[in-house]
């Protein structure tokens, strides 16, 4: 903690690590990996960190704990680490693949979680066979090959999972095992329809262009290009180069990455994108810039209370938090974050490590990302994306809190986003960067399914229905440092509405916390942050409220304040206009800042009609 009562390193396993060099990064891996060993089973095959559960069986969850460590340990060993005890890991591989052993992982089946984890084993077999393969006797080797072949032959989910078959394949190939290479060719071909252009994929035939693009597609692709002679290798390299400018805009100049979508418990896995470029020898940006984005992200994480008291990474984001978890997050899931340690496979004299770290370059214009439906600005200390609303609709509500993870109007690296804790408490709803409607004052609805999405220059438009008989047309655009929201609501009945700005951390006890809640405006300021939402309508329809959000709803800060505008909408057509801002500021700046100009409805409708074009990802099927 930072209040002087508890040591600063409590819950911060990287506290005191400057994270400036390869040695520092290896030490960071060591700080995460060694505490896990106390939870390894006697046979070495299973790792179980807690009693909570995912939707898959316990044996698969235990395999997850075994395998995900390999994403960090194998590169570190390849780069010369001398502190890793591989004996229980090699022993675990033999025991876990032996159907007669009590620690047997169970046979892999179609779309089985085991297939995900076998990819890490294939990777380790390719990278460090002397540690994980050569110690095995002939019987164990036969069992391992049989197990991997069975997994390789299974059907994988129709998304980034198709890469896992290719990774299992390079593992089998590296130990001289025969297997059906035609299956690899089929899945490599089946990945192609997910490609949208300019380096962007969707994660399957679905409306998802989230963190899985940099930390999956553009991690596995360059990795395969570097470790195999796959004919797609050059394609994977080129696409990673194409997307790098867009992905760097997801990062604030001081390190954190955009908090958006599902699987945020994988934390700094996204830094693996820069590591994969380095591993594949792709200087998509000058080495010093790539190194800077990579290390700044890790340094931001070093300041977060991300670990449990025994040094284990629990489910959560900046702090432990089961509320934001997916149903597929077991207690071992967070160790996919170790993908960030791929560049440890490179020695200190590699250009990535040898280069002098460069500061984040200036980014004054917005980044218009038409494939994923985002318009991103990078004010000091943040990356803020105006978003069109991905992966929504009845077919995609399988993701817990999916509407809050994909459908908000704006997402931030600095402030994250919040998930609602109770759909039956409209008075307590967080609604950060979202508008909610209620017809009874208790239950509420937000954006779930878009009927239409367009991008016109740097303006996003969406038409959606919170209720079947209520239509909302939303326009979003930047007027920096503000962003502007316009909602044209058509309803045949009276509704209550509430719209929030960015959720910011509450000040510590005794620190200054300034709040303004008045007609047409709500503003909150601390010594570190400000957050404002202001009604821009000529005749304001709403009043301001400074809302203390329920604890543990935000992914970055456990306790937050949210400025909100609330009011009543009568039957007919109502136009709600607001200006929203959040960022580093002093208290004086907060209460002296002027508002941007009121939107000109005729002008923004003209821009939309003349230049509106579809967002690529929204053309995908709305499927799981």
KOLGUBA-726351 format. One line per 2 residues: their letters; for each residue x, y, z of C-alpha. Coordinates in steps of 0.2 Angstrom, whole numbers, plus 2048, in hexadecimal, padded with zeros to 3 digits. Example, Ala and Ser with C-alpha at 12.3 -4.5 7.8 and 13.67 -1.06 7.14 Angstrom:
<recs>
as> 83E 7EA 827; 844 7FB 824
</recs>
This chain:
<recs>
xx> 800 800 800; 805 812 7FF
xx> 7FE 81A 80F; 80E 817 819
xx> 806 80A 824; 80A 7FA 819
xx> 81A 7F8 80F; 819 7FF 7FD
xx> 81C 7ED 7F6; 80D 7E6 7FE
xx> 803 7DE 7EF; 810 7E5 7E3
xx> 81C 7D7 7DE; 827 7E3 7D3
xx> 828 7F1 7E0; 83A 7F8 7DF
xx> 83E 7F0 7CE; 842 7FE 7C2
xx> 83E 7F4 7B3; 84A 7FC 7A8
xx> 855 7ED 7A2; 854 7DB 79D
xx> 85A 7D6 7AE; 84C 7E0 7B6
xx> 83F 7D8 7AB; 846 7C7 7AF
xx> 845 7CB 7C2; 833 7D0 7BF
xx> 82F 7BF 7B8; 838 7B7 7C6
xx> 82E 7C0 7D3; 81E 7BA 7CB
xx> 823 7A8 7C7; 82C 7A2 7D7
xx> 81D 7A5 7E3; 813 799 7D8
xx> 81E 78A 7DC; 817 788 7ED
xx> 806 783 7E4; 80D 776 7D8
xx> 807 764 7DB; 813 756 7E0
xx> 814 74F 7CF; 817 761 7C7
xx> 809 760 7BB; 7FC 76B 7C4
xx> 7FC 77C 7CB; 7ED 782 7D5
xx> 7ED 793 7DD; 7DC 796 7E4
xx> 7CB 78D 7E7; 7C1 798 7DB
xx> 7BC 790 7CA; 7BA 793 7B7
xx> 7AD 78B 7AC; 7B9 77D 7A7
xx> 7BE 76E 7B2; 7CB 76F 7C0
xx> 7D8 764 7B7; 7D8 770 7A9
xx> 7D9 77F 7B5; 7E8 776 7BD
xx> 7F0 773 7AC; 7EE 786 7A9
xx> 7F8 789 7B8; 806 77E 7B2
xx> 807 784 7A0; 805 797 7A2
xx> 815 799 7AB; 81E 792 79C
xx> 81A 7A2 792; 826 7AB 79E
xx> 832 79D 7A3; 836 796 792
xx> 83C 7A7 78B; 846 7AB 79B
xx> 84F 79A 79A; 853 79C 787
xx> 85A 7AD 78C; 866 7A6 799
xx> 85C 7A6 7A9; 864 79B 7B7
xx> 857 79B 7C5; 849 790 7BD
xx> 847 77F 7C4; 841 774 7B5
xx> 841 764 7BE; 82F 765 7C4
xx> 829 76D 7B4; 830 75E 7A9
xx> 82A 752 7B6; 819 75A 7B5
xx> 818 759 7A2; 81B 746 7A4
xx> 80E 744 7B2; 801 74F 7AA
xx> 801 746 79A; 800 734 7A2
xx> 7EE 72E 7A3; 7F4 722 7B1
xx> 7FB 730 7BC; 7EF 738 7C9
xx> 7F5 749 7C2; 7F0 745 7B0
xx> 7E8 755 7A8; 7DA 74B 7A0
xx> 7D9 749 78D; 7D6 758 782
xx> 7C6 75A 779; 7BE 766 76C
xx> 7BF 778 771; 7C7 773 782
xx> 7D0 77E 78D; 7DF 772 78D
xx> 7E2 777 77B; 7E6 788 780
xx> 7F3 782 78D; 7FB 776 781
xx> 800 784 776; 80C 78A 784
xx> 813 778 785; 816 778 773
xx> 81F 789 774; 82A 783 782
xx> 82E 772 779; 834 77D 76B
xx> 83E 78A 775; 846 77F 783
xx> 845 76D 77F; 855 76A 789
xx> 84B 76E 799; 83A 767 796
xx> 83C 759 789; 84D 752 78A
xx> 84C 74D 79D; 83D 741 799
xx> 83F 72F 796; 838 726 787
xx> 828 721 78F; 824 733 794
xx> 829 73A 783; 81D 72E 77B
xx> 80F 733 787; 813 746 784
xx> 812 744 771; 802 73A 772
xx> 7FA 747 77C; 7FF 756 771
xx> 7FA 74C 762; 7E9 74A 769
xx> 7E7 75C 76D; 7EE 761 75C
xx> 7E1 757 754; 7D2 75F 75D
xx> 7C7 76D 757; 7CC 77D 75E
xx> 7C0 78C 761; 7BD 797 751
xx> 7C8 7A6 757; 7DA 7A9 75D
xx> 7DA 797 763; 7DF 791 752
xx> 7F0 797 755; 7F1 78B 764
xx> 7F1 77C 757; 800 784 74E
xx> 80A 786 75F; 806 774 764
xx> 80D 770 752; 81D 778 754
xx> 820 76F 765; 81D 75E 75D
xx> 828 763 74E; 836 768 75A
xx> 837 757 762; 836 74E 752
xx> 824 747 754; 81A 744 744
xx> 808 74C 744; 7FB 752 737
xx> 803 762 730; 7F4 764 725
xx> 7EA 769 734; 7F6 777 737
xx> 7F4 77D 726; 7E1 77D 727
xx> 7E1 787 737; 7ED 794 730
xx> 7E2 796 721; 7D2 797 72D
xx> 7DA 7A6 736; 7DA 7B0 726
xx> 7C8 7B5 726; 7CA 7BD 737
xx> 7D6 7CA 72F; 7CE 7DB 72C
xx> 7DC 7E5 725; 7EA 7F1 72B
xx> 7F0 7E4 737; 7E0 7E2 740
xx> 7D7 7D2 743; 7C6 7CE 74B
xx> 7C8 7C0 758; 7BE 7B4 74E
xx> 7AE 7B7 744; 7A8 7C2 752
xx> 7A8 7D5 757; 7B7 7D4 761
xx> 7C7 7DE 75D; 7CE 7E0 76E
xx> 7DE 7DB 778; 7DE 7CA 770
xx> 7E4 7D3 760; 7F5 7D9 767
xx> 7F8 7CC 774; 7F1 7BD 76A
xx> 7F1 7BF 757; 801 7CA 757
xx> 809 7C0 764; 807 7AF 75D
xx> 80A 7B4 74B; 81B 7BC 74D
xx> 820 7AE 759; 81B 7A1 74C
xx> 824 7AB 73F; 834 7AA 74A
xx> 833 798 74F; 82D 78F 740
xx> 82E 790 72D; 81B 792 72B
xx> 817 79A 71A; 80C 7A7 723
xx> 81B 7AD 72D; 81E 7BC 722
xx> 80C 7C0 722; 80B 7C0 735
xx> 81A 7CB 736; 813 7D8 729
xx> 803 7D9 732; 80B 7DC 743
xx> 815 7EA 73B; 805 7F2 734
xx> 7FC 7F2 744; 809 7F9 750
xx> 805 80B 74E; 7F3 808 753
xx> 7F7 7FD 762; 804 80A 769
xx> 7F5 816 76A; 7ED 80A 776
xx> 7FB 80E 782; 7FC 81E 78D
xx> 80D 827 78D; 811 821 79E
xx> 80D 80F 79B; 7FC 808 79E
xx> 7F2 800 790; 7E0 803 78B
xx> 7D4 7F9 796; 7C7 7F2 78B
xx> 7BE 7E2 788; 7BF 7D1 790
xx> 7CE 7C8 798; 7D6 7D7 7A0
xx> 7DC 7CB 7AE; 7EA 7C7 7A2
xx> 7F1 7D8 7A7; 802 7DC 79E
xx> 800 7CE 791; 7FD 7DC 785
xx> 810 7E1 787; 814 7D1 77F
xx> 80F 7D9 76F; 81F 7E3 76F
xx> 828 7D4 776; 822 7C9 767
xx> 828 7D7 75B; 839 7D6 763
xx> 83A 7C3 763; 836 7C2 751
xx> 843 7D0 74D; 836 7DC 747
xx> 83B 7EE 749; 82A 7F4 746
xx> 82F 804 74F; 840 809 754
xx> 846 7FD 761; 847 80A 76E
xx> 835 80F 76C; 82F 7FC 76D
xx> 839 7FA 77C; 832 80A 784
xx> 820 804 781; 824 7F3 788
xx> 82D 7F9 798; 821 808 79C
xx> 813 7FB 79C; 81C 7F0 7A8
xx> 821 7FF 7B3; 80F 804 7B5
xx> 80A 7F3 7BB; 818 7F3 7C8
xx> 80F 801 7D0; 7FE 7F7 7D1
xx> 7F9 7ED 7E0; 7F6 7DE 7D4
xx> 7FB 7CF 7DE; 7F4 7C6 7ED
xx> 7FE 7C6 7FE; 808 7B7 7F9
xx> 80E 7BE 7E9; 802 7B5 7DE
xx> 7F9 7BE 7CF; 7E6 7BC 7D3
xx> 7D8 7BF 7C7; 7D5 7D1 7C5
xx> 7DE 7E0 7BD; 7E7 7ED 7C6
xx> 7E1 7E5 7D6; 7D9 7D4 7DB
xx> 7C7 7D4 7D4; 7BC 7C5 7D0
xx> 7AD 7D1 7CB; 7B5 7D5 7BA
xx> 7BA 7C3 7B7; 7B5 7B8 7A8
xx> 7AD 7A7 7AB; 7BD 7A0 7A3
xx> 7C8 7A8 7B0; 7CF 79B 7BC
xx> 7DB 7A0 7CA; 7E9 79B 7BE
xx> 7E3 7A5 7AF; 7EC 7B6 7B3
xx> 7FD 7AE 7AF; 7FA 7B0 79D
xx> 802 7C1 7A1; 812 7B8 7A0
xx> 811 7B9 78E; 819 7CB 791
xx> 829 7C3 795; 82D 7BC 783
xx> 83B 7C8 780; 845 7C0 78E
xx> 849 7B3 781; 854 7C0 779
xx> 865 7C4 781; 86B 7D5 787
xx> 874 7D9 777; 864 7D7 76C
xx> 860 7E8 765; 84F 7E8 76F
xx> 859 7E7 780; 868 7F1 77A
xx> 85E 800 774; 85C 80F 77E
xx> 84A 810 784; 841 81E 77B
xx> 833 829 783; 822 828 77B
xx> 821 833 76C; 815 841 76B
xx> 803 83D 766; 7F9 84C 763
xx> 7EC 846 756; 7DF 839 758
xx> 7E1 827 752; 7D2 822 747
xx> 7D2 80F 748; 7C4 80A 73C
xx> 7C6 7F7 73D; 7C3 7F6 750
xx> 7B7 805 751; 7C2 811 75C
xx> 7C7 823 75C; 7D6 824 768
xx> 7DE 834 770; 7ED 833 77B
xx> 7ED 842 787; 7FB 842 794
xx> 7FA 832 79F; 7EC 829 795
xx> 7E6 821 786; 7D3 824 783
xx> 7C9 81B 776; 7B8 820 770
xx> 7B0 810 76C; 7A2 80A 760
xx> 79D 7FB 76B; 7A3 7EA 766
xx> 79E 7D8 76B; 78D 7DC 770
xx> 77C 7D5 76D; 773 7C5 774
xx> 780 7B9 76C; 78E 7C1 775
xx> 787 7C4 786; 791 7B4 78B
xx> 79F 7C0 791; 79C 7C5 7A3
xx> 798 7D8 7A3; 79B 7D7 791
xx> 791 7E7 78E; 79C 7F1 799
xx> 7AC 7E9 792; 7A8 7ED 780
xx> 799 7FA 77F; 79E 809 789
xx> 7A1 819 77F; 7B3 81C 785
xx> 7C1 811 78D; 7D1 817 795
xx> 7E2 810 79A; 7E3 81B 7A9
xx> 7D2 819 7B0; 7CD 808 7A9
xx> 7BA 804 7A9; 7AD 7FE 7B6
xx> 7A2 7EF 7B6; 791 7F1 7BE
xx> 78E 7E7 7CF; 77B 7E7 7CF
xx> 76F 7E9 7C0; 761 7EC 7CC
xx> 768 7FC 7D4; 767 80A 7C8
xx> 76A 816 7D6; 77B 80E 7D9
xx> 780 80B 7C7; 792 810 7C2
xx> 78E 814 7AF; 79F 81B 7AC
xx> 7A0 820 79A; 78F 819 797
xx> 77D 81F 798; 770 814 7A1
xx> 75D 815 79F; 750 80F 7AC
xx> 73D 80E 7AB; 73A 809 7BD
xx> 749 811 7C6; 750 800 7CB
xx> 755 7F6 7BC; 75F 7FE 7AE
xx> 765 7FB 79C; 774 801 793
xx> 77B 7FE 781; 77B 7EC 77C
xx> 778 7EA 76A; 77B 7F7 75C
xx> 76F 7F7 74D; 77C 802 743
xx> 78D 809 746; 796 815 73B
xx> 7A7 81E 73B; 7A7 82F 733
xx> 7B9 837 733; 7BC 837 746
xx> 7AA 836 74B; 7A1 826 751
xx> 78F 823 74F; 784 815 756
xx> 771 811 756; 76C 806 764
xx> 75D 801 76F; 75E 800 782
xx> 74C 7FA 782; 743 7F3 773
xx> 738 803 771; 746 80F 774
xx> 752 815 767; 763 81E 76B
xx> 76E 825 75E; 77F 82A 765
xx> 78D 834 75E; 79E 835 765
xx> 7AD 840 760; 7BC 849 768
xx> 7BD 85B 76B; 7CD 85A 775
xx> 7D0 859 783; 7BD 855 784
xx> 7B3 848 77B; 7A2 84B 776
xx> 793 840 777; 782 843 76F
xx> 773 837 772; 763 83A 769
xx> 756 82F 773; 745 82B 76B
xx> 739 823 778; 726 822 77A
xx> 727 822 78D; 730 82B 79B
xx> 741 824 7A0; 74E 829 7AD
xx> 760 82B 7A6; 771 82B 7AE
xx> 781 82E 7A4; 793 82D 7AC
xx> 7A4 834 7A8; 7B4 82B 7AD
xx> 7B6 822 7BE; 7C5 829 7C7
xx> 7CE 822 7D7; 7C7 829 7E7
xx> 7D4 834 7F1; 7DC 82C 800
xx> 7D6 830 811; 7DB 842 815
xx> 7DF 847 803; 7D6 854 7FA
xx> 7C6 84F 7F0; 7BC 85C 7E8
xx> 7AB 859 7E1; 79F 864 7D7
xx> 78D 85E 7D3; 781 86B 7CC
xx> 775 86D 7BE; 77C 867 7AE
xx> 78D 863 7B5; 797 857 7C0
xx> 7A9 858 7C4; 7B5 84F 7CF
xx> 7C7 853 7D3; 7D4 84C 7DE
xx> 7E7 851 7DF; 7EA 845 7D1
xx> 7DB 844 7C6; 7CC 84D 7BF
xx> 7BC 846 7B7; 7AE 851 7B0
xx> 79E 84E 7A7; 794 85E 7A1
xx> 783 85F 799; 785 86A 789
xx> 773 86B 784; 76C 87D 782
xx> 75F 879 78F; 767 86C 79B
xx> 75D 85D 79E; 768 855 7AB
xx> 76F 859 7BC; 781 854 7C2
xx> 785 847 7CF; 795 841 7D6
xx> 793 82F 7D9; 79D 824 7E5
xx> 79D 814 7DB; 79C 803 7E4
xx> 7AD 7FC 7E8; 7B6 7F0 7DD
xx> 7AC 7F5 7CD; 7BA 7FE 7C4
xx> 7C9 7F3 7BD; 7D7 800 7C2
xx> 7D1 807 7D2; 7C8 7FE 7E0
xx> 7BE 80E 7E5; 7B9 81B 7D9
xx> 7AE 82B 7D7; 7A4 82E 7C7
xx> 79D 83E 7C1; 78B 83B 7BA
xx> 77D 844 7B1; 76C 83E 7B6
xx> 75A 843 7B1; 74A 83E 7AA
xx> 745 83C 797; 733 83F 792
xx> 72A 837 783; 730 83C 772
xx> 741 841 76C; 74F 848 778
xx> 760 84D 773; 76D 84B 781
xx> 77E 853 77F; 78D 852 78A
xx> 7A0 856 78B; 7AB 849 795
xx> 7BD 84B 79B; 7C9 842 7A7
xx> 7DB 843 7AA; 7E9 84A 7B4
xx> 7E5 85B 7BB; 7E6 867 7CA
xx> 7D6 86C 7D4; 7D8 87D 7CD
xx> 7D7 877 7BB; 7C8 86D 7BF
xx> 7BD 87B 7C4; 7C3 888 7B7
xx> 7C2 87E 7A7; 7B6 884 79A
xx> 7AB 879 790; 7AC 875 77E
xx> 79F 87B 771; 78E 873 770
xx> 78C 866 762; 784 86C 752
xx> 778 85E 74E; 776 863 73C
xx> 789 863 739; 78C 852 741
xx> 77E 84A 738; 785 851 728
xx> 796 84A 72B; 78E 839 72F
xx> 783 839 71F; 792 83E 714
xx> 7A0 834 71B; 799 827 727
xx> 7A1 816 723; 79F 805 72C
xx> 7AB 7FF 73A; 7B3 7F0 733
xx> 7B1 7E5 743; 79E 7E8 744
xx> 79C 7DF 733; 7A1 7CF 73C
xx> 794 7C3 742; 78E 7C6 754
xx> 793 7B4 75A; 79D 7AD 768
</recs>
